[in-house]
Amino acid sequence: MVFATLFPLGILQLYHAINVSYYDARSLNYIGTRANSVLEWLRMPGDIVFILGGILPLLYIVFQGVRFMRKGTGTEEPREILFTDVVAQTTEV
């Protein structure tokens, strides 16, 4: 991605800034030229690799989570177990 588009775009923009002006090289008229558009489209294969490299693992993790999802139990613990007193045992000698 860097060598296919960013570096050539930067070199072209630097050349334009030196020959014409820095302001013109940053303007929308220059950035929207045909040469810049073609170089930006050349960036798509690299972008697709990064997008798929981020989305596919996420989709796999979500699929595994749904696949091995456990159904919740509908049983409740008895009320007396929840509110019991803890009594320490003492041993008499």
PDB file of N, CA, C and O in Angstrom:
ATOM      1  N   MET A   1       0.838  -1.183   0.000  1.00  0.00           N
ATOM      2  CA  MET A   1       0.000   0.000   0.000  1.00  0.00           C
ATOM      3  C   MET A   1       0.887   1.251   0.000  1.00  0.00           C
ATOM      4  O   MET A   1       0.605   2.226  -0.697  1.00  0.00           O
ATOM      5  N   VAL A   2       1.935   1.205   0.775  1.00  0.00           N
ATOM      6  CA  VAL A   2       2.813   2.370   0.851  1.00  0.00           C
ATOM      7  C   VAL A   2       3.519   2.602  -0.483  1.00  0.00           C
ATOM      8  O   VAL A   2       3.562   3.727  -0.981  1.00  0.00           O
ATOM      9  N   PHE A   3       4.072   1.532  -1.060  1.00  0.00           N
ATOM     10  CA  PHE A   3       4.853   1.694  -2.295  1.00  0.00           C
ATOM     11  C   PHE A   3       3.966   1.827  -3.528  1.00  0.00           C
ATOM     12  O   PHE A   3       4.384   2.412  -4.526  1.00  0.00           O
ATOM     13  N   ALA A   4       2.738   1.289  -3.472  1.00  0.00           N
ATOM     14  CA  ALA A   4       1.861   1.357  -4.647  1.00  0.00           C
ATOM     15  C   ALA A   4       1.175   2.704  -4.771  1.00  0.00           C
ATOM     16  O   ALA A   4       0.942   3.173  -5.885  1.00  0.00           O
ATOM     17  N   THR A   5       0.841   3.347  -3.639  1.00  0.00           N
ATOM     18  CA  THR A   5       0.078   4.592  -3.750  1.00  0.00           C
ATOM     19  C   THR A   5       0.624   5.743  -2.925  1.00  0.00           C
ATOM     20  O   THR A   5       0.821   6.835  -3.458  1.00  0.00           O
ATOM     21  N   LEU A   6       0.872   5.532  -1.648  1.00  0.00           N
ATOM     22  CA  LEU A   6       1.223   6.669  -0.794  1.00  0.00           C
ATOM     23  C   LEU A   6       2.548   7.317  -1.204  1.00  0.00           C
ATOM     24  O   LEU A   6       2.649   8.542  -1.267  1.00  0.00           O
ATOM     25  N   PHE A   7       3.547   6.503  -1.479  1.00  0.00           N
ATOM     26  CA  PHE A   7       4.836   7.058  -1.899  1.00  0.00           C
ATOM     27  C   PHE A   7       4.731   7.780  -3.246  1.00  0.00           C
ATOM     28  O   PHE A   7       5.200   8.913  -3.353  1.00  0.00           O
ATOM     29  N   PRO A   8       4.127   7.160  -4.291  1.00  0.00           N
ATOM     30  CA  PRO A   8       4.006   7.896  -5.561  1.00  0.00           C
ATOM     31  C   PRO A   8       3.147   9.153  -5.437  1.00  0.00           C
ATOM     32  O   PRO A   8       3.472  10.178  -6.035  1.00  0.00           O
ATOM     33  N   LEU A   9       2.064   9.092  -4.675  1.00  0.00           N
ATOM     34  CA  LEU A   9       1.240  10.295  -4.484  1.00  0.00           C
ATOM     35  C   LEU A   9       2.022  11.390  -3.784  1.00  0.00           C
ATOM     36  O   LEU A   9       1.914  12.565  -4.136  1.00  0.00           O
ATOM     37  N   GLY A  10       2.806  11.002  -2.795  1.00  0.00           N
ATOM     38  CA  GLY A  10       3.619  11.989  -2.082  1.00  0.00           C
ATOM     39  C   GLY A  10       4.674  12.617  -2.967  1.00  0.00           C
ATOM     40  O   GLY A  10       4.923  13.820  -2.888  1.00  0.00           O
ATOM     41  N   ILE A  11       5.301  11.800  -3.819  1.00  0.00           N
ATOM     42  CA  ILE A  11       6.319  12.328  -4.735  1.00  0.00           C
ATOM     43  C   ILE A  11       5.677  13.294  -5.738  1.00  0.00           C
ATOM     44  O   ILE A  11       6.213  14.372  -5.996  1.00  0.00           O
ATOM     45  N   LEU A  12       4.526  12.904  -6.303  1.00  0.00           N
ATOM     46  CA  LEU A  12       3.835  13.791  -7.248  1.00  0.00           C
ATOM     47  C   LEU A  12       3.396  15.097  -6.583  1.00  0.00           C
ATOM     48  O   LEU A  12       3.497  16.170  -7.179  1.00  0.00           O
ATOM     49  N   GLN A  13       2.913  14.996  -5.357  1.00  0.00           N
ATOM     50  CA  GLN A  13       2.465  16.202  -4.664  1.00  0.00           C
ATOM     51  C   GLN A  13       3.655  17.094  -4.299  1.00  0.00           C
ATOM     52  O   GLN A  13       3.556  18.319  -4.378  1.00  0.00           O
ATOM     53  N   LEU A  14       4.761  16.497  -3.905  1.00  0.00           N
ATOM     54  CA  LEU A  14       5.969  17.276  -3.617  1.00  0.00           C
ATOM     55  C   LEU A  14       6.468  17.978  -4.876  1.00  0.00           C
ATOM     56  O   LEU A  14       6.823  19.155  -4.827  1.00  0.00           O
ATOM     57  N   TYR A  15       6.498  17.278  -5.989  1.00  0.00           N
ATOM     58  CA  TYR A  15       6.923  17.866  -7.261  1.00  0.00           C
ATOM     59  C   TYR A  15       6.013  19.043  -7.632  1.00  0.00           C
ATOM     60  O   TYR A  15       6.489  20.091  -8.068  1.00  0.00           O
ATOM     61  N   HIS A  16       4.699  18.857  -7.453  1.00  0.00           N
ATOM     62  CA  HIS A  16       3.759  19.936  -7.768  1.00  0.00           C
ATOM     63  C   HIS A  16       3.932  21.114  -6.805  1.00  0.00           C
ATOM     64  O   HIS A  16       3.834  22.271  -7.215  1.00  0.00           O
ATOM     65  N   ALA A  17       4.189  20.823  -5.530  1.00  0.00           N
ATOM     66  CA  ALA A  17       4.373  21.903  -4.557  1.00  0.00           C
ATOM     67  C   ALA A  17       5.628  22.712  -4.859  1.00  0.00           C
ATOM     68  O   ALA A  17       5.636  23.930  -4.678  1.00  0.00           O
ATOM     69  N   ILE A  18       6.685  22.053  -5.317  1.00  0.00           N
ATOM     70  CA  ILE A  18       7.920  22.772  -5.634  1.00  0.00           C
ATOM     71  C   ILE A  18       7.770  23.592  -6.911  1.00  0.00           C
ATOM     72  O   ILE A  18       8.223  24.735  -6.968  1.00  0.00           O
ATOM     73  N   ASN A  19       7.146  23.027  -7.926  1.00  0.00           N
ATOM     74  CA  ASN A  19       7.031  23.715  -9.215  1.00  0.00           C
ATOM     75  C   ASN A  19       5.938  24.780  -9.238  1.00  0.00           C
ATOM     76  O   ASN A  19       6.124  25.839  -9.837  1.00  0.00           O
ATOM     77  N   VAL A  20       4.799  24.515  -8.594  1.00  0.00           N
ATOM     78  CA  VAL A  20       3.689  25.472  -8.666  1.00  0.00           C
ATOM     79  C   VAL A  20       3.591  26.232  -7.349  1.00  0.00           C
ATOM     80  O   VAL A  20       4.044  27.373  -7.251  1.00  0.00           O
ATOM     81  N   SER A  21       3.011  25.612  -6.355  1.00  0.00           N
ATOM     82  CA  SER A  21       2.949  26.216  -5.020  1.00  0.00           C
ATOM     83  C   SER A  21       2.426  25.178  -4.040  1.00  0.00           C
ATOM     84  O   SER A  21       1.722  24.237  -4.405  1.00  0.00           O
ATOM     85  N   TYR A  22       2.795  25.383  -2.791  1.00  0.00           N
ATOM     86  CA  TYR A  22       2.339  24.464  -1.746  1.00  0.00           C
ATOM     87  C   TYR A  22       0.826  24.529  -1.597  1.00  0.00           C
ATOM     88  O   TYR A  22       0.176  23.503  -1.399  1.00  0.00           O
ATOM     89  N   TYR A  23       0.272  25.711  -1.690  1.00  0.00           N
ATOM     90  CA  TYR A  23      -1.175  25.892  -1.565  1.00  0.00           C
ATOM     91  C   TYR A  23      -1.913  25.135  -2.663  1.00  0.00           C
ATOM     92  O   TYR A  23      -2.917  24.475  -2.395  1.00  0.00           O
ATOM     93  N   ASP A  24      -1.428  25.226  -3.878  1.00  0.00           N
ATOM     94  CA  ASP A  24      -2.078  24.546  -4.992  1.00  0.00           C
ATOM     95  C   ASP A  24      -1.941  23.021  -4.871  1.00  0.00           C
ATOM     96  O   ASP A  24      -2.850  22.286  -5.255  1.00  0.00           O
ATOM     97  N   ALA A  25      -0.819  22.550  -4.343  1.00  0.00           N
ATOM     98  CA  ALA A  25      -0.629  21.107  -4.174  1.00  0.00           C
ATOM     99  C   ALA A  25      -1.565  20.540  -3.115  1.00  0.00           C
ATOM    100  O   ALA A  25      -1.849  19.342  -3.131  1.00  0.00           O
ATOM    101  N   ARG A  26      -2.052  21.370  -2.195  1.00  0.00           N
ATOM    102  CA  ARG A  26      -2.982  20.924  -1.157  1.00  0.00           C
ATOM    103  C   ARG A  26      -4.440  21.188  -1.537  1.00  0.00           C
ATOM    104  O   ARG A  26      -5.343  20.839  -0.776  1.00  0.00           O
ATOM    105  N   SER A  27      -4.680  21.783  -2.673  1.00  0.00           N
ATOM    106  CA  SER A  27      -6.053  22.140  -3.060  1.00  0.00           C
ATOM    107  C   SER A  27      -6.801  20.919  -3.588  1.00  0.00           C
ATOM    108  O   SER A  27      -6.197  19.920  -3.978  1.00  0.00           O
ATOM    109  N   LEU A  28      -8.105  21.022  -3.590  1.00  0.00           N
ATOM    110  CA  LEU A  28      -8.959  19.941  -4.071  1.00  0.00           C
ATOM    111  C   LEU A  28      -8.812  19.741  -5.572  1.00  0.00           C
ATOM    112  O   LEU A  28      -8.986  18.627  -6.066  1.00  0.00           O
ATOM    113  N   ASN A  29      -8.496  20.800  -6.302  1.00  0.00           N
ATOM    114  CA  ASN A  29      -8.298  20.666  -7.754  1.00  0.00           C
ATOM    115  C   ASN A  29      -7.127  19.740  -8.080  1.00  0.00           C
ATOM    116  O   ASN A  29      -7.203  18.946  -9.017  1.00  0.00           O
ATOM    117  N   TYR A  30      -6.049  19.841  -7.310  1.00  0.00           N
ATOM    118  CA  TYR A  30      -4.902  18.969  -7.568  1.00  0.00           C
ATOM    119  C   TYR A  30      -5.172  17.549  -7.071  1.00  0.00           C
ATOM    120  O   TYR A  30      -4.867  16.578  -7.763  1.00  0.00           O
ATOM    121  N   ILE A  31      -5.738  17.431  -5.885  1.00  0.00           N
ATOM    122  CA  ILE A  31      -5.971  16.109  -5.302  1.00  0.00           C
ATOM    123  C   ILE A  31      -6.974  15.309  -6.132  1.00  0.00           C
ATOM    124  O   ILE A  31      -6.910  14.080  -6.144  1.00  0.00           O
ATOM    125  N   GLY A  32      -7.887  15.969  -6.818  1.00  0.00           N
ATOM    126  CA  GLY A  32      -8.883  15.282  -7.624  1.00  0.00           C
ATOM    127  C   GLY A  32      -8.472  15.025  -9.059  1.00  0.00           C
ATOM    128  O   GLY A  32      -9.322  14.684  -9.881  1.00  0.00           O
ATOM    129  N   THR A  33      -7.192  15.177  -9.392  1.00  0.00           N
ATOM    130  CA  THR A  33      -6.760  14.943 -10.773  1.00  0.00           C
ATOM    131  C   THR A  33      -6.830  13.459 -11.124  1.00  0.00           C
ATOM    132  O   THR A  33      -6.920  12.600 -10.248  1.00  0.00           O
ATOM    133  N   ARG A  34      -6.785  13.182 -12.411  1.00  0.00           N
ATOM    134  CA  ARG A  34      -6.914  11.804 -12.914  1.00  0.00           C
ATOM    135  C   ARG A  34      -5.779  10.909 -12.397  1.00  0.00           C
ATOM    136  O   ARG A  34      -6.020   9.766 -12.007  1.00  0.00           O
ATOM    137  N   ALA A  35      -4.556  11.422 -12.393  1.00  0.00           N
ATOM    138  CA  ALA A  35      -3.403  10.623 -11.944  1.00  0.00           C
ATOM    139  C   ALA A  35      -3.555  10.228 -10.479  1.00  0.00           C
ATOM    140  O   ALA A  35      -3.260   9.091 -10.112  1.00  0.00           O
ATOM    141  N   ASN A  36      -4.010  11.153  -9.641  1.00  0.00           N
ATOM    142  CA  ASN A  36      -4.208  10.849  -8.230  1.00  0.00           C
ATOM    143  C   ASN A  36      -5.331   9.835  -8.034  1.00  0.00           C
ATOM    144  O   ASN A  36      -5.239   8.958  -7.176  1.00  0.00           O
ATOM    145  N   SER A  37      -6.375   9.954  -8.820  1.00  0.00           N
ATOM    146  CA  SER A  37      -7.489   9.008  -8.707  1.00  0.00           C
ATOM    147  C   SER A  37      -7.053   7.598  -9.061  1.00  0.00           C
ATOM    148  O   SER A  37      -7.427   6.641  -8.382  1.00  0.00           O
ATOM    149  N   VAL A  38      -6.262   7.464 -10.121  1.00  0.00           N
ATOM    150  CA  VAL A  38      -5.780   6.133 -10.522  1.00  0.00           C
ATOM    151  C   VAL A  38      -4.901   5.540  -9.436  1.00  0.00           C
ATOM    152  O   VAL A  38      -5.035   4.361  -9.107  1.00  0.00           O
ATOM    153  N   LEU A  39      -4.005   6.341  -8.874  1.00  0.00           N
ATOM    154  CA  LEU A  39      -3.139   5.835  -7.812  1.00  0.00           C
ATOM    155  C   LEU A  39      -3.928   5.476  -6.554  1.00  0.00           C
ATOM    156  O   LEU A  39      -3.568   4.535  -5.846  1.00  0.00           O
ATOM    157  N   GLU A  40      -4.988   6.209  -6.275  1.00  0.00           N
ATOM    158  CA  GLU A  40      -5.820   5.865  -5.125  1.00  0.00           C
ATOM    159  C   GLU A  40      -6.565   4.551  -5.356  1.00  0.00           C
ATOM    160  O   GLU A  40      -6.746   3.772  -4.420  1.00  0.00           O
ATOM    161  N   TRP A  41      -6.998   4.301  -6.587  1.00  0.00           N
ATOM    162  CA  TRP A  41      -7.671   3.034  -6.883  1.00  0.00           C
ATOM    163  C   TRP A  41      -6.701   1.858  -6.824  1.00  0.00           C
ATOM    164  O   TRP A  41      -7.112   0.735  -6.533  1.00  0.00           O
ATOM    165  N   LEU A  42      -5.431   2.099  -7.093  1.00  0.00           N
ATOM    166  CA  LEU A  42      -4.435   1.033  -6.975  1.00  0.00           C
ATOM    167  C   LEU A  42      -4.258   0.580  -5.528  1.00  0.00           C
ATOM    168  O   LEU A  42      -3.708  -0.491  -5.269  1.00  0.00           O
ATOM    169  N   ARG A  43      -4.714   1.378  -4.613  1.00  0.00           N
ATOM    170  CA  ARG A  43      -4.595   1.062  -3.201  1.00  0.00           C
ATOM    171  C   ARG A  43      -5.640   0.043  -2.739  1.00  0.00           C
ATOM    172  O   ARG A  43      -5.508  -0.525  -1.655  1.00  0.00           O
ATOM    173  N   MET A  44      -6.672  -0.192  -3.547  1.00  0.00           N
ATOM    174  CA  MET A  44      -7.769  -1.045  -3.132  1.00  0.00           C
ATOM    175  C   MET A  44      -7.357  -2.478  -2.771  1.00  0.00           C
ATOM    176  O   MET A  44      -7.843  -2.986  -1.761  1.00  0.00           O
ATOM    177  N   PRO A  45      -6.495  -3.160  -3.531  1.00  0.00           N
ATOM    178  CA  PRO A  45      -6.134  -4.530  -3.120  1.00  0.00           C
ATOM    179  C   PRO A  45      -5.528  -4.598  -1.719  1.00  0.00           C
ATOM    180  O   PRO A  45      -5.847  -5.500  -0.944  1.00  0.00           O
ATOM    181  N   GLY A  46      -4.665  -3.656  -1.399  1.00  0.00           N
ATOM    182  CA  GLY A  46      -4.091  -3.628  -0.053  1.00  0.00           C
ATOM    183  C   GLY A  46      -5.136  -3.342   1.009  1.00  0.00           C
ATOM    184  O   GLY A  46      -5.092  -3.920   2.095  1.00  0.00           O
ATOM    185  N   ASP A  47      -6.076  -2.455   0.708  1.00  0.00           N
ATOM    186  CA  ASP A  47      -7.138  -2.147   1.653  1.00  0.00           C
ATOM    187  C   ASP A  47      -8.033  -3.360   1.887  1.00  0.00           C
ATOM    188  O   ASP A  47      -8.458  -3.616   3.013  1.00  0.00           O
ATOM    189  N   ILE A  48      -8.317  -4.104   0.822  1.00  0.00           N
ATOM    190  CA  ILE A  48      -9.167  -5.286   0.962  1.00  0.00           C
ATOM    191  C   ILE A  48      -8.491  -6.327   1.851  1.00  0.00           C
ATOM    192  O   ILE A  48      -9.150  -6.976   2.663  1.00  0.00           O
ATOM    193  N   VAL A  49      -7.195  -6.483   1.700  1.00  0.00           N
ATOM    194  CA  VAL A  49      -6.466  -7.429   2.550  1.00  0.00           C
ATOM    195  C   VAL A  49      -6.585  -7.017   4.012  1.00  0.00           C
ATOM    196  O   VAL A  49      -6.827  -7.869   4.867  1.00  0.00           O
ATOM    197  N   PHE A  50      -6.423  -5.739   4.317  1.00  0.00           N
ATOM    198  CA  PHE A  50      -6.529  -5.283   5.692  1.00  0.00           C
ATOM    199  C   PHE A  50      -7.947  -5.415   6.225  1.00  0.00           C
ATOM    200  O   PHE A  50      -8.139  -5.785   7.384  1.00  0.00           O
ATOM    201  N   ILE A  51      -8.942  -5.118   5.398  1.00  0.00           N
ATOM    202  CA  ILE A  51     -10.337  -5.222   5.838  1.00  0.00           C
ATOM    203  C   ILE A  51     -10.688  -6.674   6.132  1.00  0.00           C
ATOM    204  O   ILE A  51     -11.252  -6.982   7.183  1.00  0.00           O
ATOM    205  N   LEU A  52     -10.354  -7.568   5.201  1.00  0.00           N
ATOM    206  CA  LEU A  52     -10.653  -8.983   5.428  1.00  0.00           C
ATOM    207  C   LEU A  52      -9.854  -9.537   6.596  1.00  0.00           C
ATOM    208  O   LEU A  52     -10.354 -10.371   7.350  1.00  0.00           O
ATOM    209  N   GLY A  53      -8.636  -9.089   6.748  1.00  0.00           N
ATOM    210  CA  GLY A  53      -7.818  -9.537   7.871  1.00  0.00           C
ATOM    211  C   GLY A  53      -8.366  -9.091   9.220  1.00  0.00           C
ATOM    212  O   GLY A  53      -8.045  -9.689  10.246  1.00  0.00           O
ATOM    213  N   GLY A  54      -9.178  -8.060   9.228  1.00  0.00           N
ATOM    214  CA  GLY A  54      -9.790  -7.616  10.484  1.00  0.00           C
ATOM    215  C   GLY A  54     -11.175  -8.171  10.699  1.00  0.00           C
ATOM    216  O   GLY A  54     -11.563  -8.447  11.834  1.00  0.00           O
ATOM    217  N   ILE A  55     -11.935  -8.342   9.621  1.00  0.00           N
ATOM    218  CA  ILE A  55     -13.330  -8.777   9.765  1.00  0.00           C
ATOM    219  C   ILE A  55     -13.453 -10.291   9.885  1.00  0.00           C
ATOM    220  O   ILE A  55     -14.262 -10.776  10.676  1.00  0.00           O
ATOM    221  N   LEU A  56     -12.671 -11.046   9.123  1.00  0.00           N
ATOM    222  CA  LEU A  56     -12.808 -12.503   9.158  1.00  0.00           C
ATOM    223  C   LEU A  56     -12.538 -13.098  10.543  1.00  0.00           C
ATOM    224  O   LEU A  56     -13.315 -13.946  10.981  1.00  0.00           O
ATOM    225  N   PRO A  57     -11.489 -12.703  11.247  1.00  0.00           N
ATOM    226  CA  PRO A  57     -11.317 -13.245  12.605  1.00  0.00           C
ATOM    227  C   PRO A  57     -12.467 -12.858  13.537  1.00  0.00           C
ATOM    228  O   PRO A  57     -12.882 -13.659  14.375  1.00  0.00           O
ATOM    229  N   LEU A  58     -12.975 -11.654  13.396  1.00  0.00           N
ATOM    230  CA  LEU A  58     -14.100 -11.230  14.224  1.00  0.00           C
ATOM    231  C   LEU A  58     -15.339 -12.073  13.939  1.00  0.00           C
ATOM    232  O   LEU A  58     -16.019 -12.508  14.868  1.00  0.00           O
ATOM    233  N   LEU A  59     -15.634 -12.305  12.668  1.00  0.00           N
ATOM    234  CA  LEU A  59     -16.778 -13.146  12.316  1.00  0.00           C
ATOM    235  C   LEU A  59     -16.587 -14.577  12.796  1.00  0.00           C
ATOM    236  O   LEU A  59     -17.555 -15.214  13.212  1.00  0.00           O
ATOM    237  N   TYR A  60     -15.371 -15.098  12.749  1.00  0.00           N
ATOM    238  CA  TYR A  60     -15.098 -16.449  13.232  1.00  0.00           C
ATOM    239  C   TYR A  60     -15.352 -16.548  14.735  1.00  0.00           C
ATOM    240  O   TYR A  60     -15.941 -17.523  15.201  1.00  0.00           O
ATOM    241  N   ILE A  61     -14.913 -15.555  15.486  1.00  0.00           N
ATOM    242  CA  ILE A  61     -15.126 -15.565  16.938  1.00  0.00           C
ATOM    243  C   ILE A  61     -16.611 -15.477  17.266  1.00  0.00           C
ATOM    244  O   ILE A  61     -17.086 -16.174  18.163  1.00  0.00           O
ATOM    245  N   VAL A  62     -17.345 -14.639  16.560  1.00  0.00           N
ATOM    246  CA  VAL A  62     -18.788 -14.530  16.788  1.00  0.00           C
ATOM    247  C   VAL A  62     -19.471 -15.849  16.434  1.00  0.00           C
ATOM    248  O   VAL A  62     -20.348 -16.301  17.169  1.00  0.00           O
ATOM    249  N   PHE A  63     -19.085 -16.472  15.322  1.00  0.00           N
ATOM    250  CA  PHE A  63     -19.667 -17.751  14.926  1.00  0.00           C
ATOM    251  C   PHE A  63     -19.410 -18.817  15.991  1.00  0.00           C
ATOM    252  O   PHE A  63     -20.313 -19.580  16.334  1.00  0.00           O
ATOM    253  N   GLN A  64     -18.188 -18.871  16.511  1.00  0.00           N
ATOM    254  CA  GLN A  64     -17.874 -19.852  17.547  1.00  0.00           C
ATOM    255  C   GLN A  64     -18.664 -19.581  18.823  1.00  0.00           C
ATOM    256  O   GLN A  64     -19.092 -20.517  19.499  1.00  0.00           O
ATOM    257  N   GLY A  65     -18.858 -18.324  19.151  1.00  0.00           N
ATOM    258  CA  GLY A  65     -19.647 -17.993  20.330  1.00  0.00           C
ATOM    259  C   GLY A  65     -21.096 -18.408  20.193  1.00  0.00           C
ATOM    260  O   GLY A  65     -21.697 -18.890  21.153  1.00  0.00           O
ATOM    261  N   VAL A  66     -21.664 -18.228  19.018  1.00  0.00           N
ATOM    262  CA  VAL A  66     -23.054 -18.628  18.780  1.00  0.00           C
ATOM    263  C   VAL A  66     -23.152 -20.146  18.699  1.00  0.00           C
ATOM    264  O   VAL A  66     -24.118 -20.736  19.182  1.00  0.00           O
ATOM    265  N   ARG A  67     -22.171 -20.763  18.100  1.00  0.00           N
ATOM    266  CA  ARG A  67     -22.197 -22.224  17.920  1.00  0.00           C
ATOM    267  C   ARG A  67     -22.148 -22.961  19.248  1.00  0.00           C
ATOM    268  O   ARG A  67     -22.862 -23.947  19.429  1.00  0.00           O
ATOM    269  N   PHE A  68     -21.331 -22.511  20.169  1.00  0.00           N
ATOM    270  CA  PHE A  68     -21.170 -23.201  21.445  1.00  0.00           C
ATOM    271  C   PHE A  68     -21.913 -22.514  22.584  1.00  0.00           C
ATOM    272  O   PHE A  68     -21.547 -22.671  23.749  1.00  0.00           O
ATOM    273  N   MET A  69     -22.937 -21.768  22.260  1.00  0.00           N
ATOM    274  CA  MET A  69     -23.696 -21.069  23.283  1.00  0.00           C
ATOM    275  C   MET A  69     -24.456 -22.080  24.143  1.00  0.00           C
ATOM    276  O   MET A  69     -25.079 -23.002  23.618  1.00  0.00           O
ATOM    277  N   ARG A  70     -24.402 -21.904  25.449  1.00  0.00           N
ATOM    278  CA  ARG A  70     -25.129 -22.777  26.366  1.00  0.00           C
ATOM    279  C   ARG A  70     -26.478 -22.171  26.667  1.00  0.00           C
ATOM    280  O   ARG A  70     -26.628 -20.954  26.779  1.00  0.00           O
ATOM    281  N   LYS A  71     -27.453 -23.045  26.795  1.00  0.00           N
ATOM    282  CA  LYS A  71     -28.775 -22.561  27.175  1.00  0.00           C
ATOM    283  C   LYS A  71     -28.779 -22.333  28.676  1.00  0.00           C
ATOM    284  O   LYS A  71     -28.209 -23.124  29.428  1.00  0.00           O
ATOM    285  N   GLY A  72     -29.411 -21.269  29.111  1.00  0.00           N
ATOM    286  CA  GLY A  72     -29.489 -20.957  30.530  1.00  0.00           C
ATOM    287  C   GLY A  72     -30.427 -21.913  31.251  1.00  0.00           C
ATOM    288  O   GLY A  72     -31.394 -22.407  30.670  1.00  0.00           O
ATOM    289  N   THR A  73     -30.135 -22.168  32.514  1.00  0.00           N
ATOM    290  CA  THR A  73     -31.006 -23.035  33.307  1.00  0.00           C
ATOM    291  C   THR A  73     -32.073 -22.187  33.962  1.00  0.00           C
ATOM    292  O   THR A  73     -31.831 -21.041  34.339  1.00  0.00           O
ATOM    293  N   GLY A  74     -33.242 -22.756  34.092  1.00  0.00           N
ATOM    294  CA  GLY A  74     -34.354 -22.028  34.689  1.00  0.00           C
ATOM    295  C   GLY A  74     -34.562 -22.341  36.160  1.00  0.00           C
ATOM    296  O   GLY A  74     -35.568 -21.932  36.740  1.00  0.00           O
ATOM    297  N   THR A  75     -33.632 -23.057  36.772  1.00  0.00           N
ATOM    298  CA  THR A  75     -33.803 -23.419  38.186  1.00  0.00           C
ATOM    299  C   THR A  75     -33.285 -22.309  39.078  1.00  0.00           C
ATOM    300  O   THR A  75     -32.309 -21.627  38.767  1.00  0.00           O
ATOM    301  N   GLU A  76     -33.969 -22.154  40.189  1.00  0.00           N
ATOM    302  CA  GLU A  76     -33.526 -21.181  41.175  1.00  0.00           C
ATOM    303  C   GLU A  76     -33.003 -21.917  42.393  1.00  0.00           C
ATOM    304  O   GLU A  76     -33.435 -23.031  42.691  1.00  0.00           O
ATOM    305  N   GLU A  77     -32.092 -21.304  43.078  1.00  0.00           N
ATOM    306  CA  GLU A  77     -31.604 -21.913  44.298  1.00  0.00           C
ATOM    307  C   GLU A  77     -32.655 -21.744  45.382  1.00  0.00           C
ATOM    308  O   GLU A  77     -33.334 -20.718  45.430  1.00  0.00           O
ATOM    309  N   PRO A  78     -32.795 -22.727  46.245  1.00  0.00           N
ATOM    310  CA  PRO A  78     -33.772 -22.590  47.328  1.00  0.00           C
ATOM    311  C   PRO A  78     -33.445 -21.396  48.215  1.00  0.00           C
ATOM    312  O   PRO A  78     -32.278 -21.073  48.437  1.00  0.00           O
ATOM    313  N   ARG A  79     -34.469 -20.758  48.707  1.00  0.00           N
ATOM    314  CA  ARG A  79     -34.314 -19.547  49.498  1.00  0.00           C
ATOM    315  C   ARG A  79     -33.522 -19.794  50.779  1.00  0.00           C
ATOM    316  O   ARG A  79     -32.741 -18.934  51.187  1.00  0.00           O
ATOM    317  N   GLU A  80     -33.705 -20.940  51.417  1.00  0.00           N
ATOM    318  CA  GLU A  80     -33.000 -21.172  52.679  1.00  0.00           C
ATOM    319  C   GLU A  80     -31.495 -21.334  52.490  1.00  0.00           C
ATOM    320  O   GLU A  80     -30.735 -21.089  53.427  1.00  0.00           O
ATOM    321  N   ILE A  81     -31.049 -21.735  51.312  1.00  0.00           N
ATOM    322  CA  ILE A  81     -29.605 -21.830  51.081  1.00  0.00           C
ATOM    323  C   ILE A  81     -29.001 -20.437  50.957  1.00  0.00           C
ATOM    324  O   ILE A  81     -27.849 -20.217  51.331  1.00  0.00           O
ATOM    325  N   LEU A  82     -29.774 -19.510  50.436  1.00  0.00           N
ATOM    326  CA  LEU A  82     -29.242 -18.165  50.243  1.00  0.00           C
ATOM    327  C   LEU A  82     -29.054 -17.415  51.555  1.00  0.00           C
ATOM    328  O   LEU A  82     -28.169 -16.568  51.670  1.00  0.00           O
ATOM    329  N   PHE A  83     -29.881 -17.725  52.537  1.00  0.00           N
ATOM    330  CA  PHE A  83     -29.836 -16.951  53.785  1.00  0.00           C
ATOM    331  C   PHE A  83     -29.576 -17.856  54.971  1.00  0.00           C
ATOM    332  O   PHE A  83     -30.416 -17.954  55.865  1.00  0.00           O
ATOM    333  N   THR A  84     -28.461 -18.502  54.998  1.00  0.00           N
ATOM    334  CA  THR A  84     -28.109 -19.359  56.144  1.00  0.00           C
ATOM    335  C   THR A  84     -27.058 -18.666  56.972  1.00  0.00           C
ATOM    336  O   THR A  84     -26.268 -17.867  56.469  1.00  0.00           O
ATOM    337  N   ASP A  85     -27.061 -18.984  58.238  1.00  0.00           N
ATOM    338  CA  ASP A  85     -26.050 -18.431  59.135  1.00  0.00           C
ATOM    339  C   ASP A  85     -24.842 -19.359  59.125  1.00  0.00           C
ATOM    340  O   ASP A  85     -24.973 -20.583  59.110  1.00  0.00           O
ATOM    341  N   VAL A  86     -23.694 -18.759  59.135  1.00  0.00           N
ATOM    342  CA  VAL A  86     -22.464 -19.534  59.191  1.00  0.00           C
ATOM    343  C   VAL A  86     -22.056 -19.602  60.658  1.00  0.00           C
ATOM    344  O   VAL A  86     -21.852 -18.583  61.318  1.00  0.00           O
ATOM    345  N   VAL A  87     -21.948 -20.806  61.134  1.00  0.00           N
ATOM    346  CA  VAL A  87     -21.591 -20.995  62.542  1.00  0.00           C
ATOM    347  C   VAL A  87     -20.268 -21.748  62.575  1.00  0.00           C
ATOM    348  O   VAL A  87     -20.109 -22.799  61.954  1.00  0.00           O
ATOM    349  N   ALA A  88     -19.347 -21.191  63.303  1.00  0.00           N
ATOM    350  CA  ALA A  88     -18.035 -21.843  63.432  1.00  0.00           C
ATOM    351  C   ALA A  88     -18.143 -22.985  64.412  1.00  0.00           C
ATOM    352  O   ALA A  88     -18.772 -22.842  65.460  1.00  0.00           O
ATOM    353  N   GLN A  89     -17.549 -24.107  64.096  1.00  0.00           N
ATOM    354  CA  GLN A  89     -17.571 -25.247  64.981  1.00  0.00           C
ATOM    355  C   GLN A  89     -16.465 -25.091  66.012  1.00  0.00           C
ATOM    356  O   GLN A  89     -15.339 -24.702  65.701  1.00  0.00           O
ATOM    357  N   THR A  90     -16.820 -25.402  67.223  1.00  0.00           N
ATOM    358  CA  THR A  90     -15.820 -25.340  68.292  1.00  0.00           C
ATOM    359  C   THR A  90     -15.599 -26.762  68.799  1.00  0.00           C
ATOM    360  O   THR A  90     -16.540 -27.538  68.958  1.00  0.00           O
ATOM    361  N   THR A  91     -14.416 -27.059  69.032  1.00  0.00           N
ATOM    362  CA  THR A  91     -14.102 -28.387  69.569  1.00  0.00           C
ATOM    363  C   THR A  91     -13.748 -28.246  71.025  1.00  0.00           C
ATOM    364  O   THR A  91     -12.940 -27.401  71.407  1.00  0.00           O
ATOM    365  N   GLU A  92     -14.366 -29.089  71.838  1.00  0.00           N
ATOM    366  CA  GLU A  92     -14.059 -29.050  73.280  1.00  0.00           C
ATOM    367  C   GLU A  92     -13.061 -30.118  73.593  1.00  0.00           C
ATOM    368  O   GLU A  92     -13.172 -31.245  73.110  1.00  0.00           O
ATOM    369  N   VAL A  93     -12.107 -29.787  74.378  1.00  0.00           N
ATOM    370  CA  VAL A  93     -11.079 -30.748  74.763  1.00  0.00           C
ATOM    371  C   VAL A  93     -11.298 -31.200  76.162  1.00  0.00           C
ATOM    372  O   VAL A  93     -10.532 -32.016  76.675  1.00  0.00           O
TER     373      VAL A  93
END
